[in-house]
Amino acid sequence: MGVKGAETRDRLLDATQELLEAGGYLGAGLNQVIATSGAPRGSLYFHFPGGKDQLVGESVRRAGRAIGSDLESLADSSTSVAEFAEAVLRHLGERLEESGWRKGCPVATVALETASTNDPLQEACSEVYTSWETALRARLAGHPEADDLAVTILALVEGALLLARTHRSTEPLHRVARQIGVLVD
């Protein structure tokens, strides 16, 4: 694929991610993706012959990798698990606030809408959550309950993002960061 083709594909994925985060699977119709990306309709089917589910699945995985990369960077610059959790929640809160409360978790809405009815998208969401749990577990290495804590922390972060978005306030993220500090001490 040439440079222009790669740029078009990236525009389609960027538009899809933006629409998914703001309105979920149902809010990311193909017409909206085309309009938001500015890509020709034929390009969408050329790059994503599997249609909307392929586009959404790749977008979820791509967004998951981006957040995973952020987690790795924050883990490298943190001296403790509590500091890491605080940095992650601060980063996600800034991302949410800067987007006008539109960019919460790039996976949660899709997972809630499709996990029970769409196996390929359920698998994409599961892969992303598993990768994030793995990153958290690695940061918790040596803790006697690392597996359980990784899942607990991820669940707390997801819940805090939902509350922050609902209340349009980062306060739930700050509160959860403090409680994670208590859990890991």
N, C-alpha and C positions, 0 to 999 in steps of 0.2 A: 504494500500500500504506500502510495506517495505521501508527501508532506501535506498536500491539500486534503487528501482522503483522511489522514490521521487527524488533521485539524477539525474536519467536519464531524468525524466520529467523536472526538473530544467535546465538541460543542453540543452534540446530541446527549452525551452522557452528563455534561454539566447541567444542561437544561432539565434533564430528567431528575437529577439529584435535587436541584432547586425546587422543582415542583413536588417531588416526593416528600421532602422535608416540610414544605409549607402545607400541602394538602393531602398527603398520603397517596396510596395506589390509585384511588378513585379520582384524585385531583390531578393526576398526571396522565391525561388523555393524550393520545398520539397527536391530535391536532394542536394541543397546547405545547407539546414538546417541539413540534415543527415550528410553531410561531415563536416560541421563546428562543430556540436555537438559531433560527434564520436559515436552517438547512432545507434543501429541497426534499420533498416527500420521498422521491426515489432513493435518496441517500439513506434514509432511515431503513428502508427494506434491504438495501444493498449491504449495509453494515450490520443489520440485525434481522436476518431472514426469519428468525424465530418470533418476530413481532414484539409486542409490548412486554411479554414475560421475559424474553431474552434481554431486552433493553433494561428493564427494571432490575433483573437479577445481576447484570453486569454493573449497573449503577450502584446497587447496594454493596456489592463486593468491593468496588472501587472506593466508595465512601468509607467502608469498613477499613480498608488498607490505609487510607489517609488518617483516620482517627487512630488506628494502630500505630502508625508512624509517630504521631503526636505522643502517644503513650510511651513509646520507647524513648523519645527525646526527653520527656518529662521524668521518666525513671532514671535516666542517666544523670540528670542534673539534681536529683533529690537525694538527700542523705538518709532519710528514713521513710518507712511506709506511710506514716501519717503526713509527712511533708509531700510525698508523692501524691497521695489522695487529695490533699488540699490544692496542689498544683493542677491536677486533672480537673477538679471541679471548678477552679478559677478559670482555667482555659475554656471549658465548656460553657461556663456562665458568660464569659466575654463574647464567645462566638454567638451565643443565643441573644444576648442583649444587642450586639452590633447588627444583628440581622432583623431587628425589630420584633424579636420573640418568635421568628419563623423557623429558625434552624435549631431544633432540639437534637434528638438522636436521629441519624440518617437511616436507622434500621427499625426503630420501635413501631412507627406508624404502619409501615409495610408489614411487619410481623403480626401486629394486631389484626390487620385487615385480611391477611391472606394465609396465615399459618394453618388454619384448619381446612382450607379449601383449595390450596394451590401448592402441590408438593415441590415443584422447582423453586418457587420463591421461599417456601418454608426452609428448604435446604440452604438457600443463599443466606437467609437471615441467621440460621443456625450456625453456618460456617463462620460468619462474622462474630457472633457472640462467643463462639468457642475460641476464636483467635484472641479476642479481648480477655477472656478468662485465662487463657494460657499466658498472656502478657502479665496479667495481674498475679497469677500464680508464681511466675518467675521472679517478680518483685518481692513476693512473700517467701521466697526460698529460705528454708531453715525454720520457718514458723511451724509449730506442731499441727496447726489446723489450716494450712495454706489452701487446700482444695476448697474447703467450706468457706473460708474467708474470701477467696477470689469470687465465688458465686454471690456471696452476701454483699460484697462491695459493689459488684456490677449491678445487682438488684437495687441497692441503695442509690447508686448514681442514676440509674434509669428512672426510678421513682422521683428523685430530686429534680431531674430535668423536666419531668411531666409537671410537677408542682410549680417549678420556676416559670415554665411557659404559661401555665394556667393563671398564676398570680401576677405574671409579668414583673417578677422580682427574683433577684439572685439569693435572697435570704434562705430559701430551702437548701440551696447548694452549700452555703456557709454552715448551716446547722448540720447537714450530713457530713461535711468534712470534719467537723469537731467530733462527731460520734464515731466516725471511722478511726480517728486518733485514739479514742477510748477503747475501741474493739481490738486494735492491734498492739496496744501497750501491754 
